[in-house]
Amino acid sequence: MTTMAPETDVRRHELAAFLRSRRERITPEQVGLPRGARRRTPGLRREEVASLAAVGVTWYTWLEQAREIQVSPQVLDAIARALLLDSSERTHLFSLAGASDPAPNADCPSVTPSLRLMLEQLDPIPACVMNSRYDILAYNVTYGRLLCDMDALSPADRNCMWLAFCNEEFRSSLVDITEANRTMAAKFRASMASHLAEPAWKALLKRLETTSPEFREVWAKHEIVDQGSRVKYIRNPHVGLMHLEHTNLWLGPSSGPRLVSYVPLNADSRMRLEQLYALAPVAA
């Protein structure tokens, strides 16, 4: 006679396996954590996920061990964000936990294949996908050469706040770097209001304050600016000066992941973008 495991037991074990699989696929750099020289665990450690989600390490470990514990929708929401789940994965998480999603339309930071295809087809218009922390999640060929050599950077350094205050190539491309950085810091402060307790945000803020005296001075002014379109002059070392409009296309219902594009405002700028795109090496 075969005995069937109760449905709740099956759900708990499926949930545990799902959490482990998602934790192991995320690199520390994706969530603003240092890799360290002696890391053996593929992806994130359990204690890192617990810290990112602001839950106890023991409690999260029990969850991955399929123990019979109660989990609230709010905690599941925090775990979903810590593990960078996309909308389908988020729905699956709440389904396995037998809970109702408190934010079913929550932003997801993942970049889908169709979104990557859109970025490619926008060339030579520079475009990227960026989250509210200014991490650059994906970009097309022209954006990768617009402000600096994006391909040469480590994933941890592909963050516009870090580049604007700490990368000389990026800084030299912005004609009015002082005003641009004042505006960026003000936008970053406005965005951070919803993420004050999140380790990845705090780690980036600490890194900026430790490295850049300019950032410390600007940050101390407590200025706030909302996200919106901006006209920029960018001087690229390969093709020269361009007059572009920076535009955000939101990928969710609130200020979070967005498609950022730089549209040329005159024929000369358009021609220079085409030249910049043509300079990219041909893929083998």
C-alpha positions, 0 to 999 in steps of 0.5 A: 500500500502506497501512502501519499504525502499530505499536500502541505508537505509537498508544497513545503518541499517544493517551496524549499527547492524553489528558494534554493534554486533561485538563491544559487543563481544570483551573484553577490554583485547583482545585489550590491554585495562583495564576492570575497576571495573564499566564496565556495557557495554558488550564488548567495549564502542563506545568511545573505538572503536573510539579511537582504530580506530583513528576516532571521537567518535561522528562520530562513534556513528552516524555510529552505529545509521545508520545516513546518513554519508560518510565513506572512505575505509581507515576508514572502514579498521581501524574499521575492525582492531579495531573490530578484524574482520576476513576475512569474516566479513571484506568483509561483512563490506565493502559490507554493506558500499558499498565500495571497500576494499583497503586491501582485503587480510588484516591479521585477528587476529581471530582464526578459529576452523580449526586453533584450531584443527591444534594446538591440532593435533600438540601436543606434539610439542608446538605451538600457534597463535600470532599476531604482538604485541606478544599477544598469541591468542590461544595455544595447551596443550604443549605450555600452560606448556612450558614456564609458566602456560599459563592457570593461566594467565589473557588474558591481561597478555598472551603477550610474551613481557610482560611475557619475561620482567615481569613474573618470571616463564617465564623468568626462563625458558629461558636459555639466558634471556638477549639475548632473551629479547634483540632480542624480543625488537628489533623484537617488535620495527620493528613490531611497526613501522606500528602501532605507532598510535594504542592505544593497541600498545601504551598501551603495550609499556607504561605498559612495560616501567612503570614496567620493568627497563630492558625493558627501558634499552633495548628499548632505544638502538633502535635495529631492528631485523627481524622475523625469526627462532631461536634456543632456550634452554628452561629449563622447571621445570617439564621435564628439559632442551630442545633444540628447534627451534622456527619457524614462519608460517605466516597466511597472506601475511605480518608480522602479525598473525602467527603460532609459533612452537617449534620443538625439535632438538634432540631425548632427547628434543622430549622425554621431550616434550612428557613427558610435554604433558603427564603431562597435566590434563585429561579433564573431 
